[in-house]
Amino acid sequence: MKKTPLNAVHKEMGARMVDFGGWEMPVQYRGVIDEHLAVRHAAGLFDVSHMGEIAVKGKGALDFIQQLTINDASRLINGQVQYSALCYPHGGTVDDVTLYRFDHDHYLFCVNASNIDKDFAWMQEVLEEGDFDDVQLHNVSDDFAQLALQGPGAQTILSRLTDTRLDQIATYHFYEGLVGGEPAIISRTGYTGEDGFELYFAPTAAVAIWQALLKAGASDGLEPIGLGARDTLRLEMKYALYGHELSPEISPLEAGLGWITAFDKPTFVGREALLRLKEQGLPRRLVGFSMIEAGIPRAGYPLFVGDEEVGLVTSGTLSPSLRVGIGLALVKPAHAAIGTALQVGIRQRRVAARIVKTPFVKK
């Protein structure tokens, strides 16, 4: 299995390690619920160095990215980040990504760990099939370690290790500065619904910055957080997870990402298929539901209205914030309205649930 630069540190700290898409990663330290609540109420530090980075440089960088992604990258200014997705021609999802603009000829994609090689190969294919002027594509994942510092105390804690004016970094923007004396990209982004930062820096600096942050934030309740709590935090916010809410068989429109689909762009890979899907009507919609009876929904469980199977759970958990089972599901449009009564097939039982507004937790 692949290992991040912090692998030995996680083991020394007693983390429970698991195989996560071919990476040996910490799933929890002292427990998912406690770690989840620490992020909501204080701050948490995540090792997300398994994520990938792909750089795009050259005169034709923007033209290439406009063809490759479904969002409109021309709206970005230097120092801004954009959430986007890559699609196949049939409208299925290659991956969801964040895109960083450093300059008109320099961009950086952050991609899902399990998709790094697939994404890079797909980008190369789109590049080779197009007519782009001077574009260089580089998989630079080995050049970066990445930490996510998330929670209401994040800015206060990080300010102790950097001279960068963190209060001047708006949401989905980034600066290049120093953290603990090491060059870093400081990005006001995250995957938890809390205020916070994602930090990119050289892998050789990972252990020192990890330890410095935990020391700086100890009095504020900062603690290391595993991927288990990362999943429950994102689920409470209805953030899509590749392989669950997005896949080659699930389009961004079905996953509720019409807001990042720029149909006003003249062309991008998948545009015609997505437009056709939109005009014909989506066969499934992503909804959030909450359990009425006791039970914890899991991915793959069927949903019923009466005797009709109307959809499948894509993600589910016991919400640490709400103390009730919650889930995301793809359901037939006729049964997607808020308030619709459902039954979740949990093993041999059918357990009552109801479609609710999302996000589940208001921030």
BELDA-V215127 format. One record per residue. N is the residue number from 0. SS is DSSP state (a for helix, b for strand, c for the rest). PHI is phi in whole degrees, -180 to 180 (none if undefined). Layout:
N;SS;PHI
N;SS;PHI
This chain:
0;c;none
1;b;-75
2;c;-132
3;c;-84
4;c;-62
5;c;-101
6;a;-55
7;a;-66
8;a;-64
9;a;-59
10;a;-66
11;a;-62
12;c;-86
13;c;86
14;c;-67
15;b;-85
16;b;-99
17;b;-138
18;b;-82
19;b;-121
20;c;60
21;c;91
22;b;-112
23;b;-84
24;b;-128
25;b;-77
26;b;-92
27;b;-165
28;c;-110
29;c;-108
30;c;133
31;a;-61
32;a;-65
33;a;-63
34;a;-68
35;a;-58
36;a;-69
37;a;-62
38;a;-68
39;a;-66
40;a;-109
41;c;-137
42;c;-168
43;b;-138
44;b;-119
45;b;-113
46;b;-89
47;c;-122
48;c;-69
49;c;-74
50;c;-62
51;b;-104
52;b;-130
53;b;-130
54;b;-94
55;b;-123
56;b;-132
57;c;118
58;c;-57
59;c;-97
60;a;-58
61;a;-66
62;a;-59
63;a;-64
64;a;-65
65;a;-63
66;a;-77
67;a;-81
68;b;-110
69;c;-89
70;c;-86
71;c;-97
72;a;-71
73;a;-69
74;a;-79
75;c;-76
76;c;-111
77;c;-57
78;c;86
79;b;-113
80;b;-117
81;b;-132
82;b;-83
83;b;-153
84;b;-150
85;b;-109
86;b;-123
87;c;-81
88;c;-57
89;c;-82
90;c;98
91;b;-69
92;b;-96
93;b;-77
94;b;-174
95;b;-105
96;b;-142
97;b;-114
98;b;-122
99;b;-105
100;b;-104
101;b;-93
102;b;-162
103;c;-63
104;c;-120
105;b;-150
106;b;-131
107;b;-137
108;b;-92
109;b;-107
110;b;-124
111;c;-67
112;a;-56
113;a;-73
114;a;-110
115;a;-55
116;a;-66
117;a;-64
118;a;-62
119;a;-64
120;a;-64
121;a;-67
122;a;-61
123;a;-63
124;a;-65
125;a;-64
126;a;-64
127;a;-71
128;a;-83
129;c;-96
130;c;-122
131;c;-110
132;c;-91
133;c;59
134;c;-125
135;b;-114
136;b;-117
137;b;-136
138;b;-82
139;c;-108
140;a;-59
141;a;-75
142;a;-87
143;c;-129
144;b;-103
145;b;-141
146;b;-120
147;b;-119
148;b;-106
149;b;-130
150;c;131
151;c;-60
152;c;-93
153;a;-61
154;a;-64
155;a;-60
156;a;-67
157;a;-66
158;a;-62
159;c;-77
160;c;-120
161;c;-148
162;c;-92
163;c;-62
164;c;-73
165;a;-63
166;a;-69
167;a;-96
168;c;-93
169;c;-76
170;c;-56
171;c;61
172;b;-133
173;b;-146
174;b;-123
175;b;-106
176;b;-151
177;b;-113
178;b;-127
179;c;61
180;c;83
181;b;-108
182;b;-59
183;b;-152
184;b;-90
185;b;-111
186;b;-116
187;c;-85
188;c;-139
189;c;176
190;c;-135
191;c;-121
192;c;89
193;c;-96
194;c;-62
195;b;164
196;b;-136
197;b;-114
198;b;-116
199;b;-116
200;b;-160
201;c;-66
202;a;-56
203;a;-66
204;a;-95
205;a;-62
206;a;-64
207;a;-63
208;a;-70
209;a;-56
210;a;-68
211;a;-65
212;a;-66
213;a;-62
214;a;-69
215;a;-64
216;c;-103
217;a;-58
218;a;-73
219;a;-100
220;c;87
221;c;-66
222;b;-146
223;b;-70
224;c;-127
225;c;-91
226;a;-70
227;a;-62
228;a;-72
229;a;-58
230;a;-73
231;a;-68
232;a;-65
233;a;-69
234;a;-68
235;a;-60
236;c;-96
237;c;62
238;c;-81
239;c;-68
240;c;-121
241;b;-61
242;c;94
243;c;-120
244;c;-91
245;b;-134
246;b;-170
247;c;-60
248;c;-97
249;b;-123
250;b;-82
251;c;-59
252;c;-66
253;c;-64
254;c;-83
255;c;80
256;c;-104
257;a;-60
258;a;-70
259;a;-108
260;c;-99
261;c;-91
262;c;-68
263;c;-77
264;c;-72
265;c;-64
266;c;-159
267;c;-165
268;c;-64
269;c;98
270;a;-59
271;a;-64
272;a;-67
273;a;-68
274;a;-65
275;a;-63
276;a;-63
277;a;-65
278;a;-71
279;a;-82
280;c;102
281;c;-70
282;c;-77
283;c;-143
284;b;-130
285;b;-85
286;b;-128
287;b;-106
288;b;-136
289;b;-124
290;b;-74
291;c;-94
292;c;-97
293;c;-63
294;c;160
295;c;-116
296;c;-75
297;c;-132
298;c;-56
299;c;98
300;c;-68
301;b;-80
302;b;-116
303;b;-128
304;b;-122
305;c;65
306;c;-95
307;b;-89
308;b;-80
309;b;-114
310;b;172
311;b;-133
312;b;-71
313;b;-100
314;b;-151
315;b;-159
316;b;-166
317;b;-92
318;c;-66
319;c;-64
320;c;-77
321;c;-100
322;c;59
323;c;-146
324;b;-69
325;b;-133
326;b;-162
327;b;-112
328;b;-152
329;b;-95
330;b;-130
331;c;-62
332;a;-55
333;a;-65
334;a;-120
335;c;-101
336;c;-71
337;c;-58
338;c;97
339;c;-60
340;b;-82
341;b;-128
342;b;-128
343;b;-96
344;b;-81
345;b;-106
346;c;55
347;c;-94
348;b;-108
349;b;-116
350;b;-115
351;b;-70
352;b;-147
353;b;-147
354;b;-71
355;b;-130
356;c;-68
357;c;-124
358;c;-65
359;c;-68
360;c;-115
361;c;-81
362;c;-115
